[in-house]
């Protein structure tokens, strides 16, 4: 951080995500660029547009359960064309129905976990200039939406477009990104077959109590290690700059080539 740069209290610390992913993909045997990506927790299409902007030959299936914002993701996919597919469904360990909690303050903030309004993270964000706290809601402001959920294995086997099915059949899955607000382990539990056919994972992981007490990170590491992946890099760290505590990170795991 330069000497004259102002600290705003809570700021993200970014790394070179593209370079980290490309190095992991190369180690996993992707010589040129990825051809097929699954974006779980796609929000309004930020990573969809980034991925397909970086890699012009790639196809991406973007999955977002929140109907409040899905239309924006769908529009982003339409702008890109046949290389992008948007699906409005939640992912979990098995098919069924779950309740999604959505912030009325910011509809882009949602989770299948309940917001912990007493969390340290909520307190840390309180009062920041120019910041609307999406988690700090009164009980009367809670918004709950019933959502269909499927396992990722089922989604890949039955809901892909014709274009996506062909690419998966030809090259497999190069990258799965999962950003589901502490629902990542449930997504992975429903992805046994998909992980066998995947080269690189990009997974958000919370260390704070924003969605209740987080599972220990060794549970994630064991699950993906048992599936053949090895830790590769950290592509993003979000810190509370007043305490220097790391609140959440984006982790890259890669499967050795061969």
N, C-alpha and C positions, 0 to 999 in steps of 0.2 A: 504494500500500500504506500503510495507516495506521501511525502510529508505534508502536502497541502490538502490531501483528500479528506473530506469530512466523514466521520463515522456516524451512521444513522441509527445505531442500536442493533437492529437485526438486518444483516445484509448477507446475500448468498456469496460464496467464494467459488468462482467457476474455474474449471480446468479445461483442457483441450479435449472435449468429448469425442469429436470426430477422429482425431489422431489416435486416441486411446482405443476406440472401437476398431479402427482399421488395423492397428497393430495386433489386436486380439484376433480379428478375423484372419489375418495373414498367418498367424501362429496356428490357427485352426484349419488351415488349408485353403482359404479363399484367396486365390492368387490375384484376381483383378478387383472386383467390387462385389458386394452382396447382391443376390438376386431375389431373395424372399425374406420379408420381415413381418413379424407379428407385433403389433403395438397394443398392449393391454393397459387400459386406463388412458385412453388417447385424448381425453378432454376435448378441446375444440380443434385439435389438429396441429398443435405446435410441433410435436416430434414427427408426425406424418410429413409435414411440409419440409422439415429439416432433413429427414432421412432421404426423401425422394429428390430433394434439391442437391444433396451431396452425391447421390448415387443414381444417375439417370437411367440405368438399366434395371433398377430394383422395382419389385412389386411390394406393396404393403397392405396388410389387412389390419384395420384399426378398430378396436373394440371399446365401446364406452356405454356403461349402463345408464347414465344420467339423462333422462329424456328432456330435462330443462335446457341442456346445451347440445344435445345430439345433432340438432339441425345445423349448427355451425360446423361440426365435424363432417357431416354429410356434404355440406357445400364445399368444404376444403377438398374432399375426395373428388367431387364432381369437377372441380377446377383442374385437377391433375389428370383425370381421365381413367382409362382402363387399368393403369398401374396401381390404382388405389381403390380399396373397398372398405366401406364403413358399416359396422354392424352394431345395432343398439341392443345389447344384452350384457348381463353381468357374467363373470366367470367365478367358479368356485370348485370345490372338490367333487361335486356331483350336481346333477340337474335338479331343479326345484324352483322355489321362490324365496326371496330374501327382501328385507326392508332396507332401503337406502336412505340415510339421513343426509339432507341437503341444507346447506346454509342459505337462509333468506337474505343474508347480507351480501353473499357472493355465491351465486349459483354454480360456479365452477368448482367449489369446495364441497365434496361429498364423500361418504364412506359407508360401507356395510357395517363398520364398527360405530359405536356411539361416540360422539364428541365428549371429551372429558373437560367440562367447563372450568374445573378447578386445576387444570394442568399447569405446570410451570411454564410451558410454552405460551399458553393463553395469557398468563400474567406478564411474561416477558414482552409480548406484543402490545400490551395495554398502554394506551397513551402515546404511541409513536406518531409523530407528526406526519400527516398525509396518508396514514395507513388505516384502512377499515378492517377491523378484526373479524374475520369470517367465522370464528369459532365461539365467540363470546355472545351467546344468545340467551334471552330469557326463555323459560319453558314454553311460553305462549307463542314463541317465534320458531320453535322446532318444526321442521317440515319432513315428513316421512312419505316415501314413495315405494310401493310394492314393485319388485323387479323380478322378472324371470332370470334364472341363472343356468348356465350349462358348464360342463367341464371343457377345458381347452381341447382335449382330445376329441370330444364330440364335435366341437365347433369346426375343427380342422377337417374332420372326416365328412361332415354333412352340410356345412354352410359356406364353403368357399365358392367364389365365382368360377366360371369356366377357365378364365385366364389364370387365376391363382392356383387352381387345381393342377394345371399343366406345369406351372413353374415348380410347385412343391414336388410333383412327381419326378421332374427332371433333376432338380438340384437339392431338394430338402429345404430345411429352414436354416437360414444363415444367422438370424438374430431374433431373439424374443426380448422385448422391453416390457417390464412390469412395474407399474406405478399405481398402486391400488390402496394407498393409505392404510398400511399395516394389514392388508388382506393377502399379501404376497404368498404366504405359506399355503393358504387355501387354494390359490390359483395353481401353484406348483403341484399340489397333491392331485389335481385333476389333469395333470399334463405328463403322465408317465410315458406314453408313447411319443408325444411331441418332443420330449427332452432327448429321447433316443436318436431323434432325427435333426437335432439342433446343434449348432456350432458355438454360439456366443449368447450369453445372457446379460442384460442390463437391468438391474433390480434396485429400486429405491428401498431403503431400510431406515426406520425410525428408531432412535434411541431415547426419545422423550416419551412423556405419558399423555400425549395429545389424544390418543385413541385408547386409553387405558394402559396398563402395564405391558410394555412390549415383550415379546418372547426374546430369550437370549439369542444373540446372533449365531451362536454355534449350532442352533437348530437349522438355520438357513444353510450354513456352511456344510453341515453333514448331509442335508438333503441333496444339494446340488453336487457335492463331492461324490456321493453314492451314485449319482447319475453320470459320473465321468468328467465333471467340470473341475477346473482349478481356478483359484482366485487370480485375477489378472491386474486389476487397477481400480482406483477410486476416481470417478470422473466428475464428481461434484460434492462439495461439502457445504452444508448450511449451518452457520454458527450463530449463537447468541453472543454478539461482540461485547456485551457488557460483562458476561461471565466467562467467555471463551469456551463454553460447552458446545460440543457438536450435537446438533439436534437431529439431523438426518443426512444421509449420504446416498449417492448412486454408486453401486458396486458393479464391476464387470467381471464375469466369470467366463472362461474359455475352455473348450474341449481340445485336447491335443490332436493334431492331425494324424491320420493313419489308423 
